[in-house]
Amino acid sequence: MATPTEAPRHDGHGHRDPFSYDYDTLRVVGLVLAIVMFVVGILTALSKKFKCKKSDSSLPEARQPGKTPTPAGSA
């Protein structure tokens, strides 16, 4: 059993420390995921399938700024 001042011995068999991480693999996996999400985001933004709906001013129910009716007796 390792004391706090003693380095834990790991001989490849038995219990492994759950807080010992392989940071190189973790960094590479994180970088790959970031690249994949970045590319998917760019492709989604540039694709023609997902379009922003713009309000058309020729529609009769489109509101003109400043022409909202106010109820009588207010302001």
CHARMM internal coordinates of N, CA and C (Angstrom, degrees):
IC EDIT
DIST 1 N 1 CA 1.4540
DIST 1 CA 1 C 1.5183
ANGL 1 N 1 CA 1 C 108.67
DIST 1 C 2 N 1.3263
ANGL 1 CA 1 C 2 N 115.30
DIHE 1 N 1 CA 1 C 2 N 136.15
DIST 2 N 2 CA 1.4575
ANGL 1 C 2 N 2 CA 120.47
DIHE 1 CA 1 C 2 N 2 CA -177.39
DIST 2 CA 2 C 1.5213
ANGL 2 N 2 CA 2 C 110.01
DIHE 1 C 2 N 2 CA 2 C -89.64
DIST 2 C 3 N 1.3067
ANGL 2 CA 2 C 3 N 115.52
DIHE 2 N 2 CA 2 C 3 N 136.72
DIST 3 N 3 CA 1.4561
ANGL 2 C 3 N 3 CA 121.11
DIHE 2 CA 2 C 3 N 3 CA 173.77
DIST 3 CA 3 C 1.5225
ANGL 3 N 3 CA 3 C 107.75
DIHE 2 C 3 N 3 CA 3 C -89.74
DIST 3 C 4 N 1.3368
ANGL 3 CA 3 C 4 N 119.12
DIHE 3 N 3 CA 3 C 4 N 166.61
DIST 4 N 4 CA 1.4621
ANGL 3 C 4 N 4 CA 120.02
DIHE 3 CA 3 C 4 N 4 CA -177.92
DIST 4 CA 4 C 1.5307
ANGL 4 N 4 CA 4 C 114.05
DIHE 3 C 4 N 4 CA 4 C -59.62
DIST 4 C 5 N 1.3316
ANGL 4 CA 4 C 5 N 118.25
DIHE 4 N 4 CA 4 C 5 N -25.63
DIST 5 N 5 CA 1.4622
ANGL 4 C 5 N 5 CA 120.84
DIHE 4 CA 4 C 5 N 5 CA -179.44
DIST 5 CA 5 C 1.5248
ANGL 5 N 5 CA 5 C 111.72
DIHE 4 C 5 N 5 CA 5 C -90.84
DIST 5 C 6 N 1.2864
ANGL 5 CA 5 C 6 N 117.09
DIHE 5 N 5 CA 5 C 6 N -7.65
DIST 6 N 6 CA 1.4609
ANGL 5 C 6 N 6 CA 122.06
DIHE 5 CA 5 C 6 N 6 CA -176.31
DIST 6 CA 6 C 1.5294
ANGL 6 N 6 CA 6 C 109.71
DIHE 5 C 6 N 6 CA 6 C -105.78
DIST 6 C 7 N 1.3293
ANGL 6 CA 6 C 7 N 117.63
DIHE 6 N 6 CA 6 C 7 N 138.36
DIST 7 N 7 CA 1.4554
ANGL 6 C 7 N 7 CA 121.47
DIHE 6 CA 6 C 7 N 7 CA 178.61
DIST 7 CA 7 C 1.5220
ANGL 7 N 7 CA 7 C 109.63
DIHE 6 C 7 N 7 CA 7 C -70.78
DIST 7 C 8 N 1.3227
ANGL 7 CA 7 C 8 N 118.16
DIHE 7 N 7 CA 7 C 8 N 137.30
DIST 8 N 8 CA 1.4672
ANGL 7 C 8 N 8 CA 119.65
DIHE 7 CA 7 C 8 N 8 CA 179.16
DIST 8 CA 8 C 1.5285
ANGL 8 N 8 CA 8 C 110.41
DIHE 7 C 8 N 8 CA 8 C -68.03
DIST 8 C 9 N 1.3071
ANGL 8 CA 8 C 9 N 115.09
DIHE 8 N 8 CA 8 C 9 N 138.56
DIST 9 N 9 CA 1.4570
ANGL 8 C 9 N 9 CA 120.67
DIHE 8 CA 8 C 9 N 9 CA 178.81
DIST 9 CA 9 C 1.5118
ANGL 9 N 9 CA 9 C 108.79
DIHE 8 C 9 N 9 CA 9 C -94.15
DIST 9 C 10 N 1.3247
ANGL 9 CA 9 C 10 N 115.34
DIHE 9 N 9 CA 9 C 10 N 130.10
DIST 10 N 10 CA 1.4620
ANGL 9 C 10 N 10 CA 120.39
DIHE 9 CA 9 C 10 N 10 CA 179.06
DIST 10 CA 10 C 1.5125
ANGL 10 N 10 CA 10 C 106.70
DIHE 9 C 10 N 10 CA 10 C -130.80
DIST 10 C 11 N 1.3030
ANGL 10 CA 10 C 11 N 116.10
DIHE 10 N 10 CA 10 C 11 N 113.63
DIST 11 N 11 CA 1.4612
ANGL 10 C 11 N 11 CA 120.08
DIHE 10 CA 10 C 11 N 11 CA -176.16
DIST 11 CA 11 C 1.5265
ANGL 11 N 11 CA 11 C 112.19
DIHE 10 C 11 N 11 CA 11 C -99.60
DIST 11 C 12 N 1.3388
ANGL 11 CA 11 C 12 N 117.89
DIHE 11 N 11 CA 11 C 12 N 11.92
DIST 12 N 12 CA 1.4563
ANGL 11 C 12 N 12 CA 120.03
DIHE 11 CA 11 C 12 N 12 CA -179.91
DIST 12 CA 12 C 1.5130
ANGL 12 N 12 CA 12 C 112.92
DIHE 11 C 12 N 12 CA 12 C 90.99
DIST 12 C 13 N 1.2963
ANGL 12 CA 12 C 13 N 118.66
DIHE 12 N 12 CA 12 C 13 N -13.07
DIST 13 N 13 CA 1.4608
ANGL 12 C 13 N 13 CA 122.97
DIHE 12 CA 12 C 13 N 13 CA 178.58
DIST 13 CA 13 C 1.5210
ANGL 13 N 13 CA 13 C 108.92
DIHE 12 C 13 N 13 CA 13 C -120.90
DIST 13 C 14 N 1.3019
ANGL 13 CA 13 C 14 N 115.49
DIHE 13 N 13 CA 13 C 14 N 147.73
DIST 14 N 14 CA 1.4615
ANGL 13 C 14 N 14 CA 119.96
DIHE 13 CA 13 C 14 N 14 CA 175.02
DIST 14 CA 14 C 1.5178
ANGL 14 N 14 CA 14 C 112.44
DIHE 13 C 14 N 14 CA 14 C 91.41
DIST 14 C 15 N 1.3419
ANGL 14 CA 14 C 15 N 115.20
DIHE 14 N 14 CA 14 C 15 N -153.25
DIST 15 N 15 CA 1.4640
ANGL 14 C 15 N 15 CA 122.27
DIHE 14 CA 14 C 15 N 15 CA -173.55
DIST 15 CA 15 C 1.5264
ANGL 15 N 15 CA 15 C 110.88
DIHE 14 C 15 N 15 CA 15 C -73.20
DIST 15 C 16 N 1.3248
ANGL 15 CA 15 C 16 N 115.76
DIHE 15 N 15 CA 15 C 16 N 135.27
DIST 16 N 16 CA 1.4555
ANGL 15 C 16 N 16 CA 122.24
DIHE 15 CA 15 C 16 N 16 CA 177.52
DIST 16 CA 16 C 1.5190
ANGL 16 N 16 CA 16 C 108.96
DIHE 15 C 16 N 16 CA 16 C -111.31
DIST 16 C 17 N 1.3087
ANGL 16 CA 16 C 17 N 116.46
DIHE 16 N 16 CA 16 C 17 N 145.26
DIST 17 N 17 CA 1.4569
ANGL 16 C 17 N 17 CA 121.67
DIHE 16 CA 16 C 17 N 17 CA -179.10
DIST 17 CA 17 C 1.5274
ANGL 17 N 17 CA 17 C 109.84
DIHE 16 C 17 N 17 CA 17 C -64.37
DIST 17 C 18 N 1.3402
ANGL 17 CA 17 C 18 N 119.33
DIHE 17 N 17 CA 17 C 18 N 121.31
DIST 18 N 18 CA 1.4650
ANGL 17 C 18 N 18 CA 120.84
DIHE 17 CA 17 C 18 N 18 CA -177.26
DIST 18 CA 18 C 1.5337
ANGL 18 N 18 CA 18 C 112.97
DIHE 17 C 18 N 18 CA 18 C -71.89
DIST 18 C 19 N 1.3345
ANGL 18 CA 18 C 19 N 118.36
DIHE 18 N 18 CA 18 C 19 N -12.32
DIST 19 N 19 CA 1.4567
ANGL 18 C 19 N 19 CA 121.52
DIHE 18 CA 18 C 19 N 19 CA -178.03
DIST 19 CA 19 C 1.5210
ANGL 19 N 19 CA 19 C 112.49
DIHE 18 C 19 N 19 CA 19 C -104.31
DIST 19 C 20 N 1.3002
ANGL 19 CA 19 C 20 N 116.59
DIHE 19 N 19 CA 19 C 20 N 15.40
DIST 20 N 20 CA 1.4527
ANGL 19 C 20 N 20 CA 121.42
DIHE 19 CA 19 C 20 N 20 CA 176.32
DIST 20 CA 20 C 1.5261
ANGL 20 N 20 CA 20 C 107.82
DIHE 19 C 20 N 20 CA 20 C -100.52
DIST 20 C 21 N 1.3568
ANGL 20 CA 20 C 21 N 116.74
DIHE 20 N 20 CA 20 C 21 N 113.30
DIST 21 N 21 CA 1.4552
ANGL 20 C 21 N 21 CA 121.10
DIHE 20 CA 20 C 21 N 21 CA -174.26
DIST 21 CA 21 C 1.5261
ANGL 21 N 21 CA 21 C 110.82
DIHE 20 C 21 N 21 CA 21 C -110.27
DIST 21 C 22 N 1.3028
ANGL 21 CA 21 C 22 N 114.77
DIHE 21 N 21 CA 21 C 22 N 152.33
DIST 22 N 22 CA 1.4538
ANGL 21 C 22 N 22 CA 121.37
DIHE 21 CA 21 C 22 N 22 CA 172.94
DIST 22 CA 22 C 1.5256
ANGL 22 N 22 CA 22 C 105.86
DIHE 21 C 22 N 22 CA 22 C -92.58
DIST 22 C 23 N 1.3276
ANGL 22 CA 22 C 23 N 117.08
DIHE 22 N 22 CA 22 C 23 N 94.79
DIST 23 N 23 CA 1.4595
ANGL 22 C 23 N 23 CA 121.50
DIHE 22 CA 22 C 23 N 23 CA -172.11
DIST 23 CA 23 C 1.5233
ANGL 23 N 23 CA 23 C 112.89
DIHE 22 C 23 N 23 CA 23 C -69.53
DIST 23 C 24 N 1.3223
ANGL 23 CA 23 C 24 N 118.18
DIHE 23 N 23 CA 23 C 24 N -28.36
DIST 24 N 24 CA 1.4617
ANGL 23 C 24 N 24 CA 119.60
DIHE 23 CA 23 C 24 N 24 CA 178.03
DIST 24 CA 24 C 1.5244
ANGL 24 N 24 CA 24 C 110.78
DIHE 23 C 24 N 24 CA 24 C -65.57
DIST 24 C 25 N 1.3261
ANGL 24 CA 24 C 25 N 117.01
DIHE 24 N 24 CA 24 C 25 N -45.99
DIST 25 N 25 CA 1.4650
ANGL 24 C 25 N 25 CA 120.68
DIHE 24 CA 24 C 25 N 25 CA 178.29
DIST 25 CA 25 C 1.5240
ANGL 25 N 25 CA 25 C 110.49
DIHE 24 C 25 N 25 CA 25 C -65.49
DIST 25 C 26 N 1.3131
ANGL 25 CA 25 C 26 N 116.79
DIHE 25 N 25 CA 25 C 26 N -41.26
DIST 26 N 26 CA 1.4612
ANGL 25 C 26 N 26 CA 121.09
DIHE 25 CA 25 C 26 N 26 CA 178.85
DIST 26 CA 26 C 1.5284
ANGL 26 N 26 CA 26 C 110.99
DIHE 25 C 26 N 26 CA 26 C -61.31
DIST 26 C 27 N 1.3296
ANGL 26 CA 26 C 27 N 116.97
DIHE 26 N 26 CA 26 C 27 N -40.70
DIST 27 N 27 CA 1.4572
ANGL 26 C 27 N 27 CA 121.22
DIHE 26 CA 26 C 27 N 27 CA 179.23
DIST 27 CA 27 C 1.5235
ANGL 27 N 27 CA 27 C 111.80
DIHE 26 C 27 N 27 CA 27 C -67.61
DIST 27 C 28 N 1.3272
ANGL 27 CA 27 C 28 N 116.91
DIHE 27 N 27 CA 27 C 28 N -41.88
DIST 28 N 28 CA 1.4654
ANGL 27 C 28 N 28 CA 120.72
DIHE 27 CA 27 C 28 N 28 CA -179.77
DIST 28 CA 28 C 1.5282
ANGL 28 N 28 CA 28 C 110.48
DIHE 27 C 28 N 28 CA 28 C -66.32
DIST 28 C 29 N 1.3306
ANGL 28 CA 28 C 29 N 117.51
DIHE 28 N 28 CA 28 C 29 N -43.62
DIST 29 N 29 CA 1.4684
ANGL 28 C 29 N 29 CA 120.82
DIHE 28 CA 28 C 29 N 29 CA 179.52
DIST 29 CA 29 C 1.5257
ANGL 29 N 29 CA 29 C 110.18
DIHE 28 C 29 N 29 CA 29 C -64.15
DIST 29 C 30 N 1.3193
ANGL 29 CA 29 C 30 N 117.72
DIHE 29 N 29 CA 29 C 30 N -41.67
DIST 30 N 30 CA 1.4631
ANGL 29 C 30 N 30 CA 121.06
DIHE 29 CA 29 C 30 N 30 CA 177.76
DIST 30 CA 30 C 1.5176
ANGL 30 N 30 CA 30 C 112.18
DIHE 29 C 30 N 30 CA 30 C -63.08
DIST 30 C 31 N 1.3411
ANGL 30 CA 30 C 31 N 116.58
DIHE 30 N 30 CA 30 C 31 N -39.94
DIST 31 N 31 CA 1.4520
ANGL 30 C 31 N 31 CA 120.49
DIHE 30 CA 30 C 31 N 31 CA 178.55
DIST 31 CA 31 C 1.5256
ANGL 31 N 31 CA 31 C 111.36
DIHE 30 C 31 N 31 CA 31 C -66.85
DIST 31 C 32 N 1.3141
ANGL 31 CA 31 C 32 N 117.44
DIHE 31 N 31 CA 31 C 32 N -41.40
DIST 32 N 32 CA 1.4656
ANGL 31 C 32 N 32 CA 121.30
DIHE 31 CA 31 C 32 N 32 CA 178.65
DIST 32 CA 32 C 1.5265
ANGL 32 N 32 CA 32 C 110.16
DIHE 31 C 32 N 32 CA 32 C -64.01
DIST 32 C 33 N 1.3352
ANGL 32 CA 32 C 33 N 117.76
DIHE 32 N 32 CA 32 C 33 N -43.93
DIST 33 N 33 CA 1.4671
ANGL 32 C 33 N 33 CA 120.58
DIHE 32 CA 32 C 33 N 33 CA 178.51
DIST 33 CA 33 C 1.5262
ANGL 33 N 33 CA 33 C 111.33
DIHE 32 C 33 N 33 CA 33 C -63.69
DIST 33 C 34 N 1.3224
ANGL 33 CA 33 C 34 N 117.02
DIHE 33 N 33 CA 33 C 34 N -39.22
DIST 34 N 34 CA 1.4691
ANGL 33 C 34 N 34 CA 119.79
DIHE 33 CA 33 C 34 N 34 CA 178.98
DIST 34 CA 34 C 1.5236
ANGL 34 N 34 CA 34 C 110.95
DIHE 33 C 34 N 34 CA 34 C -65.04
DIST 34 C 35 N 1.3213
ANGL 34 CA 34 C 35 N 117.31
DIHE 34 N 34 CA 34 C 35 N -40.86
DIST 35 N 35 CA 1.4665
ANGL 34 C 35 N 35 CA 120.53
DIHE 34 CA 34 C 35 N 35 CA 178.89
DIST 35 CA 35 C 1.5251
ANGL 35 N 35 CA 35 C 110.54
DIHE 34 C 35 N 35 CA 35 C -65.32
DIST 35 C 36 N 1.3241
ANGL 35 CA 35 C 36 N 116.64
DIHE 35 N 35 CA 35 C 36 N -43.61
DIST 36 N 36 CA 1.4687
ANGL 35 C 36 N 36 CA 120.17
DIHE 35 CA 35 C 36 N 36 CA -179.40
DIST 36 CA 36 C 1.5246
ANGL 36 N 36 CA 36 C 110.22
DIHE 35 C 36 N 36 CA 36 C -62.67
DIST 36 C 37 N 1.3288
ANGL 36 CA 36 C 37 N 117.86
DIHE 36 N 36 CA 36 C 37 N -45.54
DIST 37 N 37 CA 1.4642
ANGL 36 C 37 N 37 CA 120.52
DIHE 36 CA 36 C 37 N 37 CA 179.94
DIST 37 CA 37 C 1.5264
ANGL 37 N 37 CA 37 C 111.51
DIHE 36 C 37 N 37 CA 37 C -65.91
DIST 37 C 38 N 1.3311
ANGL 37 CA 37 C 38 N 117.80
DIHE 37 N 37 CA 37 C 38 N -36.05
DIST 38 N 38 CA 1.4566
ANGL 37 C 38 N 38 CA 121.72
DIHE 37 CA 37 C 38 N 38 CA 177.70
DIST 38 CA 38 C 1.5293
ANGL 38 N 38 CA 38 C 110.65
DIHE 37 C 38 N 38 CA 38 C -64.04
DIST 38 C 39 N 1.3229
ANGL 38 CA 38 C 39 N 116.81
DIHE 38 N 38 CA 38 C 39 N -46.50
DIST 39 N 39 CA 1.4666
ANGL 38 C 39 N 39 CA 121.07
DIHE 38 CA 38 C 39 N 39 CA -179.08
DIST 39 CA 39 C 1.5279
ANGL 39 N 39 CA 39 C 110.61
DIHE 38 C 39 N 39 CA 39 C -65.55
DIST 39 C 40 N 1.3304
ANGL 39 CA 39 C 40 N 117.32
DIHE 39 N 39 CA 39 C 40 N -41.57
DIST 40 N 40 CA 1.4676
ANGL 39 C 40 N 40 CA 120.21
DIHE 39 CA 39 C 40 N 40 CA 178.25
DIST 40 CA 40 C 1.5303
ANGL 40 N 40 CA 40 C 110.37
DIHE 39 C 40 N 40 CA 40 C -63.22
DIST 40 C 41 N 1.3162
ANGL 40 CA 40 C 41 N 117.51
DIHE 40 N 40 CA 40 C 41 N -39.36
DIST 41 N 41 CA 1.4590
ANGL 40 C 41 N 41 CA 121.01
DIHE 40 CA 40 C 41 N 41 CA 177.81
DIST 41 CA 41 C 1.5147
ANGL 41 N 41 CA 41 C 112.57
DIHE 40 C 41 N 41 CA 41 C -64.72
DIST 41 C 42 N 1.3242
ANGL 41 CA 41 C 42 N 116.87
DIHE 41 N 41 CA 41 C 42 N -41.99
DIST 42 N 42 CA 1.4667
ANGL 41 C 42 N 42 CA 120.53
DIHE 41 CA 41 C 42 N 42 CA 178.20
DIST 42 CA 42 C 1.5211
ANGL 42 N 42 CA 42 C 110.59
DIHE 41 C 42 N 42 CA 42 C -65.88
DIST 42 C 43 N 1.3285
ANGL 42 CA 42 C 43 N 116.97
DIHE 42 N 42 CA 42 C 43 N -43.64
DIST 43 N 43 CA 1.4652
ANGL 42 C 43 N 43 CA 120.24
DIHE 42 CA 42 C 43 N 43 CA 179.13
DIST 43 CA 43 C 1.5244
ANGL 43 N 43 CA 43 C 111.47
DIHE 42 C 43 N 43 CA 43 C -63.39
DIST 43 C 44 N 1.3188
ANGL 43 CA 43 C 44 N 117.15
DIHE 43 N 43 CA 43 C 44 N -38.71
DIST 44 N 44 CA 1.4655
ANGL 43 C 44 N 44 CA 120.72
DIHE 43 CA 43 C 44 N 44 CA 177.90
DIST 44 CA 44 C 1.5276
ANGL 44 N 44 CA 44 C 110.66
DIHE 43 C 44 N 44 CA 44 C -65.76
DIST 44 C 45 N 1.3232
ANGL 44 CA 44 C 45 N 116.31
DIHE 44 N 44 CA 44 C 45 N -41.74
DIST 45 N 45 CA 1.4641
ANGL 44 C 45 N 45 CA 119.68
DIHE 44 CA 44 C 45 N 45 CA -179.17
DIST 45 CA 45 C 1.5249
ANGL 45 N 45 CA 45 C 111.80
DIHE 44 C 45 N 45 CA 45 C -67.75
DIST 45 C 46 N 1.3077
ANGL 45 CA 45 C 46 N 117.28
DIHE 45 N 45 CA 45 C 46 N -33.09
DIST 46 N 46 CA 1.4609
ANGL 45 C 46 N 46 CA 120.56
DIHE 45 CA 45 C 46 N 46 CA -177.16
DIST 46 CA 46 C 1.5210
ANGL 46 N 46 CA 46 C 114.07
DIHE 45 C 46 N 46 CA 46 C -92.14
DIST 46 C 47 N 1.3240
ANGL 46 CA 46 C 47 N 116.67
DIHE 46 N 46 CA 46 C 47 N -8.79
DIST 47 N 47 CA 1.4594
ANGL 46 C 47 N 47 CA 118.54
DIHE 46 CA 46 C 47 N 47 CA -177.16
DIST 47 CA 47 C 1.5232
ANGL 47 N 47 CA 47 C 110.63
DIHE 46 C 47 N 47 CA 47 C -73.87
DIST 47 C 48 N 1.2941
ANGL 47 CA 47 C 48 N 115.95
DIHE 47 N 47 CA 47 C 48 N 155.25
DIST 48 N 48 CA 1.4710
ANGL 47 C 48 N 48 CA 121.30
DIHE 47 CA 47 C 48 N 48 CA 179.99
DIST 48 CA 48 C 1.5242
ANGL 48 N 48 CA 48 C 111.69
DIHE 47 C 48 N 48 CA 48 C -88.62
DIST 48 C 49 N 1.3209
ANGL 48 CA 48 C 49 N 116.47
DIHE 48 N 48 CA 48 C 49 N -8.44
DIST 49 N 49 CA 1.4622
ANGL 48 C 49 N 49 CA 119.81
DIHE 48 CA 48 C 49 N 49 CA -176.81
DIST 49 CA 49 C 1.5326
ANGL 49 N 49 CA 49 C 111.62
DIHE 48 C 49 N 49 CA 49 C -72.99
DIST 49 C 50 N 1.3195
ANGL 49 CA 49 C 50 N 116.94
DIHE 49 N 49 CA 49 C 50 N -38.94
DIST 50 N 50 CA 1.4602
ANGL 49 C 50 N 50 CA 121.40
DIHE 49 CA 49 C 50 N 50 CA -179.10
DIST 50 CA 50 C 1.5229
ANGL 50 N 50 CA 50 C 108.06
DIHE 49 C 50 N 50 CA 50 C -102.64
DIST 50 C 51 N 1.3341
ANGL 50 CA 50 C 51 N 116.05
DIHE 50 N 50 CA 50 C 51 N 108.16
DIST 51 N 51 CA 1.4514
ANGL 50 C 51 N 51 CA 120.71
DIHE 50 CA 50 C 51 N 51 CA -178.53
DIST 51 CA 51 C 1.5167
ANGL 51 N 51 CA 51 C 109.82
DIHE 50 C 51 N 51 CA 51 C -117.31
DIST 51 C 52 N 1.3076
ANGL 51 CA 51 C 52 N 115.01
DIHE 51 N 51 CA 51 C 52 N 149.62
DIST 52 N 52 CA 1.4524
ANGL 51 C 52 N 52 CA 120.41
DIHE 51 CA 51 C 52 N 52 CA 173.98
DIST 52 CA 52 C 1.5167
ANGL 52 N 52 CA 52 C 108.37
DIHE 51 C 52 N 52 CA 52 C -79.63
DIST 52 C 53 N 1.3036
ANGL 52 CA 52 C 53 N 116.89
DIHE 52 N 52 CA 52 C 53 N 135.26
DIST 53 N 53 CA 1.4610
ANGL 52 C 53 N 53 CA 121.59
DIHE 52 CA 52 C 53 N 53 CA 177.80
DIST 53 CA 53 C 1.5251
ANGL 53 N 53 CA 53 C 108.23
DIHE 52 C 53 N 53 CA 53 C -82.87
DIST 53 C 54 N 1.3057
ANGL 53 CA 53 C 54 N 116.42
DIHE 53 N 53 CA 53 C 54 N 119.80
DIST 54 N 54 CA 1.4578
ANGL 53 C 54 N 54 CA 120.84
DIHE 53 CA 53 C 54 N 54 CA 178.42
DIST 54 CA 54 C 1.5219
ANGL 54 N 54 CA 54 C 108.61
DIHE 53 C 54 N 54 CA 54 C -100.55
DIST 54 C 55 N 1.3144
ANGL 54 CA 54 C 55 N 116.37
DIHE 54 N 54 CA 54 C 55 N 142.89
DIST 55 N 55 CA 1.4586
ANGL 54 C 55 N 55 CA 119.00
DIHE 54 CA 54 C 55 N 55 CA 177.49
DIST 55 CA 55 C 1.5200
ANGL 55 N 55 CA 55 C 108.64
DIHE 54 C 55 N 55 CA 55 C -76.40
DIST 55 C 56 N 1.2865
ANGL 55 CA 55 C 56 N 115.84
DIHE 55 N 55 CA 55 C 56 N 131.14
DIST 56 N 56 CA 1.4625
ANGL 55 C 56 N 56 CA 121.95
DIHE 55 CA 55 C 56 N 56 CA -179.17
DIST 56 CA 56 C 1.5218
ANGL 56 N 56 CA 56 C 108.55
DIHE 55 C 56 N 56 CA 56 C -91.44
DIST 56 C 57 N 1.3198
ANGL 56 CA 56 C 57 N 117.10
DIHE 56 N 56 CA 56 C 57 N 126.44
DIST 57 N 57 CA 1.4680
ANGL 56 C 57 N 57 CA 120.05
DIHE 56 CA 56 C 57 N 57 CA -177.01
DIST 57 CA 57 C 1.5325
ANGL 57 N 57 CA 57 C 112.09
DIHE 56 C 57 N 57 CA 57 C -73.21
DIST 57 C 58 N 1.3311
ANGL 57 CA 57 C 58 N 117.79
DIHE 57 N 57 CA 57 C 58 N -12.65
DIST 58 N 58 CA 1.4599
ANGL 57 C 58 N 58 CA 119.68
DIHE 57 CA 57 C 58 N 58 CA -179.74
DIST 58 CA 58 C 1.5261
ANGL 58 N 58 CA 58 C 112.40
DIHE 57 C 58 N 58 CA 58 C -81.51
DIST 58 C 59 N 1.3114
ANGL 58 CA 58 C 59 N 117.78
DIHE 58 N 58 CA 58 C 59 N -9.69
DIST 59 N 59 CA 1.4585
ANGL 58 C 59 N 59 CA 120.26
DIHE 58 CA 58 C 59 N 59 CA 178.24
DIST 59 CA 59 C 1.5249
ANGL 59 N 59 CA 59 C 109.72
DIHE 58 C 59 N 59 CA 59 C -70.52
DIST 59 C 60 N 1.3287
ANGL 59 CA 59 C 60 N 118.99
DIHE 59 N 59 CA 59 C 60 N 139.07
DIST 60 N 60 CA 1.4667
ANGL 59 C 60 N 60 CA 120.97
DIHE 59 CA 59 C 60 N 60 CA -176.75
DIST 60 CA 60 C 1.5268
ANGL 60 N 60 CA 60 C 112.65
DIHE 59 C 60 N 60 CA 60 C -67.17
DIST 60 C 61 N 1.3412
ANGL 60 CA 60 C 61 N 118.44
DIHE 60 N 60 CA 60 C 61 N -29.98
DIST 61 N 61 CA 1.4540
ANGL 60 C 61 N 61 CA 118.13
DIHE 60 CA 60 C 61 N 61 CA -176.80
DIST 61 CA 61 C 1.5322
ANGL 61 N 61 CA 61 C 113.07
DIHE 60 C 61 N 61 CA 61 C -89.28
DIST 61 C 62 N 1.3042
ANGL 61 CA 61 C 62 N 117.53
DIHE 61 N 61 CA 61 C 62 N 4.19
DIST 62 N 62 CA 1.4647
ANGL 61 C 62 N 62 CA 120.10
DIHE 61 CA 61 C 62 N 62 CA 178.01
DIST 62 CA 62 C 1.5227
ANGL 62 N 62 CA 62 C 108.84
DIHE 61 C 62 N 62 CA 62 C -68.52
DIST 62 C 63 N 1.3127
ANGL 62 CA 62 C 63 N 116.29
DIHE 62 N 62 CA 62 C 63 N 134.50
DIST 63 N 63 CA 1.4652
ANGL 62 C 63 N 63 CA 120.65
DIHE 62 CA 62 C 63 N 63 CA -177.74
DIST 63 CA 63 C 1.5197
ANGL 63 N 63 CA 63 C 110.24
DIHE 62 C 63 N 63 CA 63 C -86.67
DIST 63 C 64 N 1.2940
ANGL 63 CA 63 C 64 N 114.69
DIHE 63 N 63 CA 63 C 64 N 139.86
DIST 64 N 64 CA 1.4504
ANGL 63 C 64 N 64 CA 120.95
DIHE 63 CA 63 C 64 N 64 CA 174.18
DIST 64 CA 64 C 1.5278
ANGL 64 N 64 CA 64 C 107.28
DIHE 63 C 64 N 64 CA 64 C -93.41
DIST 64 C 65 N 1.3224
ANGL 64 CA 64 C 65 N 118.20
DIHE 64 N 64 CA 64 C 65 N 138.43
DIST 65 N 65 CA 1.4694
ANGL 64 C 65 N 65 CA 119.32
DIHE 64 CA 64 C 65 N 65 CA -179.43
DIST 65 CA 65 C 1.5259
ANGL 65 N 65 CA 65 C 111.42
DIHE 64 C 65 N 65 CA 65 C -64.48
DIST 65 C 66 N 1.2955
ANGL 65 CA 65 C 66 N 116.16
DIHE 65 N 65 CA 65 C 66 N 135.71
DIST 66 N 66 CA 1.4520
ANGL 65 C 66 N 66 CA 122.34
DIHE 65 CA 65 C 66 N 66 CA 177.39
DIST 66 CA 66 C 1.5208
ANGL 66 N 66 CA 66 C 114.27
DIHE 65 C 66 N 66 CA 66 C 84.09
DIST 66 C 67 N 1.2958
ANGL 66 CA 66 C 67 N 120.41
DIHE 66 N 66 CA 66 C 67 N 1.74
DIST 67 N 67 CA 1.4640
ANGL 66 C 67 N 67 CA 122.35
DIHE 66 CA 66 C 67 N 67 CA -178.22
DIST 67 CA 67 C 1.5229
ANGL 67 N 67 CA 67 C 111.32
DIHE 66 C 67 N 67 CA 67 C -113.76
DIST 67 C 68 N 1.3215
ANGL 67 CA 67 C 68 N 116.61
DIHE 67 N 67 CA 67 C 68 N 34.14
DIST 68 N 68 CA 1.4574
ANGL 67 C 68 N 68 CA 120.15
DIHE 67 CA 67 C 68 N 68 CA 178.79
DIST 68 CA 68 C 1.5179
ANGL 68 N 68 CA 68 C 108.68
DIHE 67 C 68 N 68 CA 68 C -85.83
DIST 68 C 69 N 1.3237
ANGL 68 CA 68 C 69 N 117.53
DIHE 68 N 68 CA 68 C 69 N 128.97
DIST 69 N 69 CA 1.4607
ANGL 68 C 69 N 69 CA 119.30
DIHE 68 CA 68 C 69 N 69 CA 179.46
DIST 69 CA 69 C 1.5332
ANGL 69 N 69 CA 69 C 110.38
DIHE 68 C 69 N 69 CA 69 C -68.67
DIST 69 C 70 N 1.3299
ANGL 69 CA 69 C 70 N 115.50
DIHE 69 N 69 CA 69 C 70 N 138.04
DIST 70 N 70 CA 1.4645
ANGL 69 C 70 N 70 CA 120.12
DIHE 69 CA 69 C 70 N 70 CA 176.45
DIST 70 CA 70 C 1.5163
ANGL 70 N 70 CA 70 C 109.49
DIHE 69 C 70 N 70 CA 70 C -106.50
DIST 70 C 71 N 1.3061
ANGL 70 CA 70 C 71 N 116.55
DIHE 70 N 70 CA 70 C 71 N 142.34
DIST 71 N 71 CA 1.4686
ANGL 70 C 71 N 71 CA 119.06
DIHE 70 CA 70 C 71 N 71 CA -179.83
DIST 71 CA 71 C 1.5314
ANGL 71 N 71 CA 71 C 110.43
DIHE 70 C 71 N 71 CA 71 C -65.75
DIST 71 C 72 N 1.3420
ANGL 71 CA 71 C 72 N 115.24
DIHE 71 N 71 CA 71 C 72 N 151.70
DIST 72 N 72 CA 1.4667
ANGL 71 C 72 N 72 CA 120.65
DIHE 71 CA 71 C 72 N 72 CA 179.63
DIST 72 CA 72 C 1.5158
ANGL 72 N 72 CA 72 C 110.04
DIHE 71 C 72 N 72 CA 72 C -65.42
DIST 72 C 73 N 1.3316
ANGL 72 CA 72 C 73 N 115.40
DIHE 72 N 72 CA 72 C 73 N 140.02
DIST 73 N 73 CA 1.4577
ANGL 72 C 73 N 73 CA 120.67
DIHE 72 CA 72 C 73 N 73 CA 176.29
DIST 73 CA 73 C 1.5280
ANGL 73 N 73 CA 73 C 112.78
DIHE 72 C 73 N 73 CA 73 C 89.97
DIST 73 C 74 N 1.2962
ANGL 73 CA 73 C 74 N 119.22
DIHE 73 N 73 CA 73 C 74 N -0.84
DIST 74 N 74 CA 1.4607
ANGL 73 C 74 N 74 CA 119.11
DIHE 73 CA 73 C 74 N 74 CA 178.69
DIST 74 CA 74 C 1.5147
ANGL 74 N 74 CA 74 C 109.32
DIHE 73 C 74 N 74 CA 74 C -105.37
DIST 74 C 75 N 1.2775
ANGL 74 CA 74 C 75 N 115.21
DIHE 74 N 74 CA 74 C 75 N 147.50
DIST 75 N 75 CA 1.4638
ANGL 74 C 75 N 75 CA 125.61
DIHE 74 CA 74 C 75 N 75 CA 178.35
DIST 75 CA 75 C 1.4653
ANGL 75 N 75 CA 75 C 112.78
DIHE 74 C 75 N 75 CA 75 C 42.84
END
COOR INIT
IC SEED 1 N 1 CA 1 C
IC BUILD
